[in-house]
Amino acid sequence: MYSARERVENEEWIEELHEVAESIDLDADARSTAVDLFLSNVPETDRSKRAVLAASLYAGALIESDARSQGVVADAAGVSRLTIQQRWKEILREAGMEPPTW
């Protein structure tokens, strides 16, 4: 779980997440879930935040049945598909969910 302070400290990244979500036309539930996942997994370094942002968007969209491909999310977020592939399952585990095995 995250604190209100983390939300305030990462407002710029949350705005970026919403812009990326808008560019790939994610619905409001997927965006909200992605924000929760991102804030629950915020890394300390800014360099890693974009990767977590992208993986959170991908995972949030899956959870809310508004899925996009890893490639689409990666392109919109400015990361590689491999970046998402390496992180999204751990983000789900950290949120207490069991990622699919496919």
N, C-alpha and C positions, 0 to 999 in steps of 0.2 A: 504494500500500500504506500501511497505517497502523501506528502503533506501539502498544505496550501502554499507554503514557502517554496517548495519545488516547482509548483505550477507558476508562481510569480517569477522565479529565477529562470524559468525556461519558456517564458511567454513568446520570445522570438522564434523558438523552435516549434512551438505549438502553432503559431501563425504559419510557419513554413509547412507544417504537416497539413494544415487546412488548405493551403494553396495547392499542394501536390494532390490532395484528395479531390479538390475541385477540378483539377486538370484531367483526372481520370474518372470523373463523375461518380464518386462514391457517395452512397446515401448517408444520411445524418447518423444513423445507428453505427455504421461501420466507422465513421469519423470519430464518434464519441468513444467507441471501443479502442480504436487506434491511439487516441490521446491517453486513455487510461493505461494501456500497455506501455506506451512510450514513457510516461511519467513514473511508472513502476519499475522501469529498467534504465533510467537515464544514466549514461556513463559519465565519468568525471571529465573526460577530455572532449572538447568540441569536435575534434577529428572523428571520434566514434559516434557522435550524436546523429549524424546524417544516416549512418548505417542502421542504427537502432530505429530511427524515424521510419525508414523504408521498410524494415522488417515488421515494425509495429503496424504500419498501414496494410501490408500484405496479410498479416495474421488477423487483424481486426476485420478486414473484408471477408476472410474465410469464416470467421466466427459468426458474422452477421449475414451469411449467405449472399454476399454481394462481391464475390470473388473476382479478382483480376489476376492475370498471369504474373509470375515473378518478373518477367521481362518488361511488361507494361509498367509495373510499379517501379522497377529499377530505372527505366528510362526517364520516367516522370520525376523521380527523386534525385537523379544524377549519381546513381551508384551502379555497380555491376550486378547482374543477376546472381552471381556467385555470392555476393555480399548478403543478399536476402536469404539465399539458400542455406548459408552457414549459420544464420542467426534466428530465423523465425521459430523454429521448434523450441529452442531454449527460452524464448520469450513466452511461449505458451506454457512451458513447464513452470517458469517463475510465477506465472499467473495461476498456477494450480490446475492447469488443464493438461490432458494427455493428447499430444499431437497425433495426427493420423500416421499410420505406418506405410502408406502408399508412397 
